[in-house]
Amino acid sequence: MFVGRERELAELQSLLKVCRLVTVTGVAGVGKSRLARQVVDLGLVAAAEDSCWADLWQLRDDGLLAALVADACGLSDHTPRMPVDVICDWIGDRELLLVLDSCEHVLTACRSLVQRLLEKCPHLRIVATSREMFHLDGEYVVVVEPLPCATDAPELFLRRATELGHVPEPGDLDQVTELCSYLDGLPLALELAAGALRHCGIEDLLRRPRHELSRGEDEVRPVAPRRHDVLRTALGWSHELCTPAERLLWARLSIVQGHFDETLAVALCAGGPLSALDVGHALDRLVDKSVVTRRRGRYLLLDTVREYGRLWLAELGELDAMASRHASYFLTEARHADATWTSAEQTGWYRTIKEAHPDLCAALDHLIVHDVDAALELATLTGFYWTCCGHAHTAQLYLSRTLKACDSQGPVRQRALWALGLTYLLQGNHPAGTHLARQCLEHARVTGDPTALLRAAYLQAMSDLLRGNPRPSLELLEQALRNADAHGTDAAPQAVMMCRMLRLFALTGLGELEESLESATVLRAECVAMGEHWIRSYADYQMCVVALREGDSELALEYARSMLHAKQQIGDTFGIALGLDMLAAAFSANGDGYSAALASGAGQRLWDAVGHPQRGAPDVAPLREAGEDTARRLVGAVAYESYRSEAAHADPGEMLAWAAGGEPPL
């Protein structure tokens, strides 16, 4: 809810026309984040597609600061470079607005990041919200004061109370201004007070003690709260007005780093005096009290509210137990995601793991200290998803850390080495990836584990294919598949399907187009029946390549669009970029140079986000180049580059909607 702030909005809009760094500062709960959000939502400084928002409150320390900012910028990094370098290169000369929200707990690292970004990106503007300023040259500060107690503060209080269905009685309205003054016009404190009206009147709130007490030799008396104590006063009121069940839920929810749903709340917080039914009821009441924020069907504890709950969790002696329970929950979720990867649940798991990124990192940090074997398993299970979702740097970081910390041998360690090798290959670090592939292959042959052999064959075959050697890839994959078939159901279905998918690449690379098409058709049909998308998308990819080689441009268009649809379901930026390249080649083959240029430009924007030049198996490069040459001839070189540039700077969502068969947005 946003009320007032016309002066601050105008000041921010004016400053950002001439300044590149503006820090919005003020006490906790004063509305710094809401003010910055209003600037973005109203488009006062930049269009929505030219604005990026990084929620730094998710961070427990500065270890993943740059990675989180990269994610906020829409980067899906597949390179071995440090995230800050990737961000600088991607922004480059772009005119972009970056909001860094809640910097105070990672202030030193933020200061260094901001300084580097401003040095390397000449047209970047940054708005930072923080309780402290950076003290950097060229930094302008906007101090956000509490709302005026005679005007905006009462309006906010009454609007929030009305929204919650707790409208004050007519006789209480005279005291609203007094309450606003009592709470110093602090917005979050006012919203918490509005939530308290369900249980007491305004006069009752005014009689409640303030947060801090001044102790003399002979007396204890309330003192006027300073602004940084007002929020604690309101939080204290809310806490006092909560039932024991609500207080316990508040404390236990403070272990969650990001957004959550009721299922997670029940799984983590039920137990002891809190039944699963109690959790649902208490959660609704905490929303009514403005303790828990509901956004688009999910829940969130604001950082200050979470800090307060964390203090009570420690006071209850449950902090360590809840951290262990939190880590155990996400390990169980990761196991379920892995077990159902080739099912219709796959797309949901991609979204879940992407959204749970801060909580997965917190779980890993906890397990590395308390249960390193479990940490290794969790890093392994999430590594593949993270690599595909653009968190390759995070995947590599945690896989390397857990492998170094854990000296136990066995299938989990071998799979972790496999996952790390895959991350290296997809980042373009072929020597490191190939070394681990050979290590995994040697170990699998010694142990005779058919599933380990399938994974190792997949990794080694990928290394060979990326270097243009399809023959050894095909032989190795077929050997592993025959071995798995001989062992019946012992081999994991996921590993079998992944090897069958990569076999298509090898067949196409060797020119065995008929066999590749037949195998791809069978594999794709199985994926459709399962509701699986990742393998299906690469079957579509190979079918598109075969169609282009055989001169069937209509079929190529159909397969390219099908690939794009599947990739969008799981948010695979790398795959979407590859699909747009194939779509461009199909348009060219179909005689549509204009659409080819649009698809190529849209793809280039995503390749920039991935951090690689255009990728794919080496045998695909000639198809891409031939398509570009054809499109240039069809519309003219100058027009082609113009269309391509416009598409590269257009809204990516609109371009993808067009690629799926909609109207061109240009």
Secondary structure, 3 states (H helix, E strand, C coil): CCCCCHHHHHHHHHHHHHCCEEEEECCCCCCHHHHHHHHHHCCCCCCHHHEEEEEHHHCCCCCCHHHHHHHHCCCCECCCCCHHHHHHHHHCCCCEEEEEECCHHHHHHHHHHHHHHHHHCCCEEEEEEECCCCCCCCEEEEECCCCCCCCHHHHHHHHHHHHCCCCCCHHHHHHHHHHHHHCCCCHHHHHHHHHHCCCCCHHHHHHCCCCCEEECCCCEEECCCCHHHHHHHHHHHHHHHCCHHHHHHHHHHCCCCCCECHHHHHHHHCECCECHHHHHHHHHHHHHCCCCEEECCEEECCHHHHHHHHHHHHHCCCHHHHHHHHHHHHHHHHHHHHHCCCCCCHHHHHHHHHHCHHHHHHHHHHHHHHCHHHHHHHHHHHHHHHHHCCEHHHHHHHHHHHHHHCCCCCHHHHHHHHHHHHHHHHHCCHHHHHHHHHHHHHHHHHHCCHHHHHHHHHHHHHHHHHCCCHHHHHHHHHHHHHHHHHCHHHCCHHHHHHHHHHHHHHHHHCCCHHHHHHHHHHHHHHHHHHCCCHHHHHHHHHHHHHHHHCCCHHHHHHHHHHHHHHHHHHCCHHHHHHHHHHHHHHHHHCCCHHHHHHHHHHHHHHHHHHCCCCCCCHHHHHHHHHHHHHHHHHHCHHHHHHHHHHHHHCCHHHHHHHHCCCCCCC
